[in-house]
Amino acid sequence: MSQVPVLTGSSPVLGGLPDSPTPTRLLLALARIDCLAVLWGTLTAVLALVAQALLPLTIGWTVDSVLSRDTVALHMHAGLILGCGVVHALANVLSDRCAVAASLAAVYGTIGLLNRQTCRLGRQLVHRTTTSDVVSLAVGDIPHLGAAMSVIGRGTAGVAASATATAILWSITWYIGLMALIWTAAAASLLITLIKSLHGRQQSLRSCQGELAAHAIDTLGGLRILRGIGGEQGFAQRYRASSQRARRAGLHVSRVEACFAASEVLLPGLLLVGAGSLGAHQVAAGRMSIGELVATFGYIAFLAIPLRAVIDAADKVAKGHVAARRLASFLSLNTATRPGRPLTGASERSEVLEEPASGLRLKPGQFTAVVCADPADATTLADRLGGFVPSEVRYGGAPLRESLPREMRHLLLVVDDGSHMFAGPLRRELDPVGRAEHDEHLLLAAIETADAGDIIDGLPHGLDTEIVTPAYEFSGGQLQRLRLARALMVDPAVLILREPTSAVDAHTEARIADRLRDCRPDRSTVVFCTSPLTLGRAVHVVFVVDGHVVAEGTHDQLLTDQCYRDLVARGGGGP
């Protein structure tokens, strides 16, 4: 058995998946991650149940040996019972171990795949899906994929053992063998019907659970705001309604699962009654020995075991298929860029960044401010400049849509109030690329530029303080300054900021704008804002109306435009 892979997001098996895999293809790819574990698990599971299937026959032989007082045959048959028991025990242990290995390989492989797709999407993730959907995939769906991989061997063994037991019953007496065959066919038909019903109901349940998780995450994320506006009751009612929908969907699933459980008892019971009566008449007529009757009863009781294994496998594979469908839907979210050519002419120094649709052209090495009459235009332009949505933006003459995402992320960085603060030591969070490991002054300079020194001083352990997601211990203004310090430590060729100082006071904003203008002489800094404190310190200001550039110049020059002057006055209280 191969070693269980810990991180398989870049494994050749998963790396070879198409951008939009089907659920079945995804399940097959997960099974191939540790194919030896799946193969050995299947073989050992079949061996374990087949060995168990031979026990009733050997016990029947032993009973006949006792009745005929054949000591040699008795010892031989007793040895066969012992051998079948030993093989069953050893094979069962190996099968369980292989099942766990296959399950872990699938779980960690899927986690790696989920992480890879999340990193590929980057900022587009928030525009293409919700955080709750990703959390639901990681917490609710991935375990079902692992469970589906763990029952491949047991399900196959259940089918093989059922066939073995039916064949042996047929060899003892074809009447009972035919009855067992009909029973197996009826059980399979019922199973297929229940699986189809269960599949659709589980999809509905997973959808309701995802909606419920979304409400919970939204409530936790906006708890402070909800308390401020008194909206707790409204959110509680929405959550209660979603919870009731999930409960009803769960009840629909449980009804089918109850039928599964009932079939495990009812079907073997019906067979036991029918075959037992027939077997007793065969013994009374002298056409069957006592030992064969014992073996027959043993097989009738045994058939419940492979039936249970097949039902359990079918149930978990059905749940795994639903989970695979949801994961495949997430994997089909393609990025706006097509991984391909490097950015020709791009270097560590900033280059000209152009957005033809709006006419925006950002010169390298400048502190540029962009004022948008419509706040939605600011969001759209920032996403285009960052390469997060399809556009014709060019950097250094090369189109972003054809660039390598890793290289693009290294050169262009967009920061707004939606930028996440991760849990862990603040020092590590502010220095994600590790630049301060060799020079602590770089981190201190970034903190100084962002005017975040007072935040660090107020923490119990300074930069070594552990923060927790979603950083409730910081105010909105403090979070903005910490995000800015982190962005400065990344030191991209082009730094794009959306309203980086909207939640800080005027004196702090003025200090940040002064330092930001001077701290990146060889880099481009673009700020989307309407605050005159920042605009007055920008080297170049661009005014955008209805998605198009209508004026450019310094802040003082643009103040002659009535529309610009009115907008800036509303945004910052006057020049």
N, C-alpha and C positions, 0 to 999 in steps of 0.2 A: 504493500500500500504506500502511495506517495505521501510526502509530507504535506500537511495542510497549509496552503498559502495564506499569508496574513494580509497582504495587500495585493490585490490582483486587478486593480483598475487599469493597469497598463499591460496586462497579460496578453499574449498573442491571441488567445481564444476570444476574449471580450473585445480586444482591440480590432479584431476582424469583423465585428458586427456592423451591419449597415446603419445609416443614420436613423432609419425607421424600421427596426426589426419587428417581426410579428411575435406575438406571445409564445407560440410554439417554438419558433427559432430561438427565442431568448432562453426558454427553458432548456432546450438542447445544448445551447452554449454553456449554460451554468452546469449542466451535467458533465460537460467535457473539461471543466476546469480541473477536477480531480477525477478523471475518468477511471483510473485504476481503483479508486475507492468505490465508485459506483459499480464497476464490474465485479470486483471481489465481493462487495456487499451483496450483489444479486446472486452470485454463485454460492456463497456460504449460506445465504438465507434459503435458497432452494434446497441445498444439502440438508440444512437443519430441519425443514418441514417435511422433506421426503423421508428422512430418517425417522421422524416422528410418525409419518404416515405408515411406516412398516411395523410400528410397535403393535397395533391391534392384531395384525396377521400373525406375528410371532407369538403373541400371547395366546391366540386361538390354537396355534400349533402346540404350545406348551400344555394347554388344557387337555387336548386330545392325547398328548403323551402321558399325562397323569392318569387319564381314564383308561388308557391301554396298558399302563404300567411298563412303558418302554423307557428304561432308565437312560439309555444312550441318547435317544431322541430328546428326552427331557433336558439333559445337560447341554446338548447342542442348541436347543431352542432357548434355554435360559441364557446361554452365551450370546446368542443373537440379540436377545432383549438388552443385555448389558452393552453389547457393541453399539446397537442403535441409540441407546441412551447416552453413551459417551460421545458419539459422533454428533448427536443433536445438541448436547451441551456445549461442546467446543465450537461447532459451527455457529451456534446462536450467539456466543460471545464475540466471535470474529465478525459476524454480521452486524451486531449492534455497534461495534467499534467503527466499522467501515461506514455505517449509516451516519454516525456522528461526524466522521471526517468529511463525508460528502456534504452534509448539512452545513458545517462550518465553512467549507470551501465556497459553497454557494452564497452564504450570508456575507462573508468578507469580500468575496468577489463582487457581489452586488453593491456593497457599500463603496468599494473602490470605483465601480462604474458610476454610481450616483455622484460621488465626489468629482469624478472627472467631468461629467456632464455639467455639474454645477459650476465648476471652474471654467469650462468652455463658454457657458452662457454669460458668466460674470454679471455685469450690471443689468443685462437683458433679462435676467431671471425674474426681477420684480415686475417686468412688463409682460412676461409670457405665462407666468403662473404665480401662485401665492406661496408664502412661507409655510403655511399650514399644510399645503399639498406635499411639499418636500418632507416636512416632519412626519406626515402621515405615511409616506413611502418608507421612510427610514424606520419608523417605530412599528407601524402596523402591517406593512406589506412584505418587507424583507424577511421577517421570521417565517411567513407562509411559504416563501420561496425555498428557504432552508428545509422546512418540514416536507415540502414536495420532493426534494432530492433525497431525503432520508427514507422515504417509503417506497422508492423504486424497487429495491430488492425485495422487500416484504410483499409488495403487491404481486410481483412476478412469481415469488415463491408460493403465494396463495393459489395462484392459477395452476402452477405445476403440481402442488400437493392435492388440489381438488381433482385434477385429472388422474393422478396416481391412485387416490382413494377410490374414485369411480371405476377405474379399470380393475382394481383388485376386487371390488364388490361384484363387478360383472363376471369375473373369473370364478367367484364363489357360487353365485347364482344370478343368472341374467335377469330374473324378475326384479330383484332388488337393485341390481346395477342399472336397469332401465329406469327404475323409479328415481334413483340418485341422479341419473343423467337429466331426466325431466325436471327434477328439482333444481339442478344447477342451471339449466336454461331459464327456468322461471325466475330464479334469483338474479341472474344476469340481466334479464329484461327489466325487472323491477329496479335494479341498480342503475341501469342506463336512464330510466325515466326520472328517478330521484336526482341523479347527477345533473340532468338538464334543468330541472326545476331549481336545484340548489345553486347552479352557476349564475342564473339571472338574479336570484335573490341576494346572493353574496355581493354581486356588483352594486346593487342598490344599497346594501348595508355599508360597503366601503365608501360610497359616495356620501352617504349621510354622516359617517364618521369623520370624513375629511371636512365636511361643512361644520361639524361640531368642533373639531380641532381649530378651524379658522376663527370661529367665534371666541373660543377660549384664548387663543393667542392675541387676537385683537383687543379683548378685554384686559388682559394682563399688560399689553403694550401701552394702552391708553388709560390705565387706571387712574393716573394722576389727573388727567384731563377730565375723565368722567366724574371724578369727585368734585372737581372745580365747577363743573356746569350742572351737577346734579343728575347725571344721565345714567346712574347705576341701575335704576329700576327698568329703564328701557332696554338696556343691554341684557339685564337678567331675564326679561321676558323673551327676548330673541333667543337667548341661549336655552331657555326652557322649551321653547317651541322646537328648536333644532334637536334638543335632547329627546323630546317625545317622538320626533320623526325617526331618529336613530333607534329608539326603543322598539317602535313598531316594526321597523325593518329587521331588527334583531329577532323579534318574535316570529316573523315570517321565515327567517332562516332556521330558527330553533324547531319549528314544526317539521321541516324536512329532515333535520338532524335527528329529531325524535323518531321519525319513520325509519331512519337508518338504524337507530338503536333497537327499535322494536323488531325489525327484520332479523337482527342477529339472534333473537330469542324465538320468534315465531316460526321462521322457516326451518331451523333444525328441529324444533319441537314437532312440527307437522310431519317431517320426514321420519323422526323417531317413532311416532305413533304408527304411521303407515308401514314402514319397513319392519318395525318390531312385530306387528301383527302378522305380516306376511312370513317373516322368519320363523315365528312360533309354529305356524301351520306347516312350514317346510320341515321342521324338526319332527313334528308329530307324524308327518307322512313318511319319515325316514329318508328324506332326500337331502338332509343337511345334518351335520354332526353338531354336538354341543359346542365344540371348539369353534366351528365356523359361525355359529350363532353368536358366541361371545365376540368374535372378530367383527361380525356385522354390526352389533351394537356399538363396539368400539369405534368403527368407522363412521357410523351415524353421529356419534358424539364428537368425533374428531373433525368432521366436515364443518362444524361451527367455527373452528380455529382459522382455517384458510379463508372462510367466508368473512370472518371479522377482519382479517388482514387485507382482503381485497376491498371491503367497504371502507376501512380506514385509509387505505391508499387512494381510493377514488375520491374520498372526501378531501384529503389534503392536496391531491393533485388539482382538484377543482378550485380550491382556494388559491393554490399556487398559480393557476392559469389566470384567475382574476387579478392577482397581484402582478403577474407578468404583463397583463394588458395595461395596467396603470403605469408600470415602469416603462413599457414600450412607448406609451403616449408621452411620457416625460422625455425619453431619449429622442423622440422625433422632433423635439423643439430645436431646430437648427439655429446656429448663430448667424448673425447678420453678415459676418465676414466668411470668406472661403479660404481656409488655410492654403497658402500657396507661396507666392513670391515674397522675398524680403522687401522692405521699404527702400527702394533704390535712392541713393543719395542721402539717406537718413544717417545721422551720427549721434553721438552723445550730445552735441550742441544742437540747439533748436533750429528748425527749418521753417519755411513759410507754410502756414496752415490755411487752406482755402476751402470755402464752402460755396460752390457755384450757385446753388439754388437761391441763396439769400444775398449773394454778392459779398459775403464776409471774407476778408483777407487779413490774416494776422501776421504781422512781421515778426521775425525771430528776435529774441533778446529784449522784448519790450514788455512793460507793464500796461496791459490793455484792459479797458473797461468796456463792457457791452451793456447798453441800456435798451431794454425791450418794452415797447408800449403795452404789450400783452404778456403777462407772466408765463403763459403757456409757450410762447415763442422761445423764452429763455430755456425752458426745459427741453424743447425740441432741438434747439441749436446745440446745447451742451451734449445731448445724447448723440447728435450727428458728429460733432467734433471729436467726441470720444470713441467713435466707431461702434456705438452700441445699437444703432438702427441702420438699415440700408440707406446709403446716400452716395453722393459723388464727391465726397470730401477727399482732398489730396493733401498729402504731407510730403514736403520736399519733392513735389512733382509726381509722387507715386500714389495711386488710389488706395484708400484704406480698405475698401471692400475686398481687395485681392491680397491683402497683407497677411503676414503671420500673426495670429492673435497674441502669442507670447511676446513678440517684439513690439507690437502695437501697445500692449499694456505697459511695457517697460518705458516707452517714450511718452505716452499720453496718460494723464491721470485726471479723472473727474471726481470732485468732492462736493457733496451737498449734505443737507441735514439727514438724508436717509442712509448715509455711510455708517456702517455697523461698527460698534466697539465690542471687541471680543473679550471674553473672560480671561483672567490671568494677571501676572504682574504688569503694572502700568509701563514699566521700562520696556518690556518686550512688545507691548501693544504700540507704543510710540515709535519703536524702531523695528518695523517688521522685516527689513532687509538686513539688519545686523551691522549697519554702518558704525554705530557707536561702540562696537566691541573693540575697535582699534583706536577710536578717538572719541572720548566722552564729551569733548567740547562741541562736537557736531550736534549732539542731542541737546546740550544746554543752549546752543545758539538757536536751534529750532524752537525750543520752549520760549526763549526770550523774544524771538520774532513774533510768535503767536501770543505774546503777553500772558503766558500760562504759568509763570513762576509762582504766583500767589496760590494757584490751585495745588501745585506740588507741595508747597510749604504747608498747606492746610491739611495734608493727608498724614495719617499716623506714622507711616513708614516711607514717606516721600515717594520716589520712583519705584520702590520695591513693594508698594501697597498692592494687594490683590484686589482687583475689581471684578464685579460679577455682572453678567449680562442680565438686563439691558442697561446697565450703568445708571441705576436710579439715584445713586449718591451724588450725581452731578446735575447741575442745572442746565438749561438749554444753552446759555451763553458759555458755560464752562465746557460743554461738549463740543461746541463750535471751535473753541480755541484748541482743545486737545486734538480734534480732527485736523485742524490746520497744521499743528506741530507734527503730526504723523505724516501728513502729505509732504511737508518740507523735508522730512528725513528720507522719504523715498526719492526725492530730488529728480523728478521726471524732466524730460526736455521741455514739455509743455504741461503746465499745471492749470487746470480749468476749475474755477471755484464758482459755485452758485450761492449767492447771498451768504458769504462766509462770516459776516459780522452782524447779521440781522437781529441777533438776540443779545448783543452786548451794548454797553452804554457808549455815549458819544466819545468820551475821553479815551476809552479803551480802543474803540474803532479807529480813532485818529492815530494812535500809537502803532496799531497793527498795520494800517495802510502805509505809514511812513517806512516802517521796517521792511514790509513786504516789497515795496518798490525798489529798495536798495539791496536786498539779500540775494537776488538771483540775476546778476548782471549778464550771464551767458545763457540764461534760460528764458523761456516765454511764460508769462503769467497772465491768464485771462480771468477777469472777474465779471460775472453777471450780477449787476446790482442797480439800484436807483438812488443810493445814498450819496449826497453831495460831498460828504467827508472823504469817501473813497474815490469818487469821480474826480475831485479836485486834485488828487495826488497821482492820478493815472497819467502816463505819458501820452496815451492816445485813447480817445473815447469814440465808440461807434454807436450810432442810434439806429435801432431797428423798429420798423413799423409794418405790421401785417406780414411779417416774415421776410422783409427785404430791408437792406441797408439804405437809409435815406439821407444820412448825414454822418460826417466824420470830422474829427479835429480834437482840440483840447476841450476841457469842460467849460472854460470861459468862452471859447468861440461858439460852442453849441448853445449856450444860454440865450443867444439871440433868436433861437427857434422857440416860438411860443409853445408848441406842443411839448418840446423837450423840457422847457422851463417849468411848465405846469406839472409834468410827470415827476420831475426831480423834487419839486416843492412838496408834492404829496408823499414821495418816498422818504424824504429826510427832513422835512420841516423847513426847507428853504436853503439857499446856497450859503 
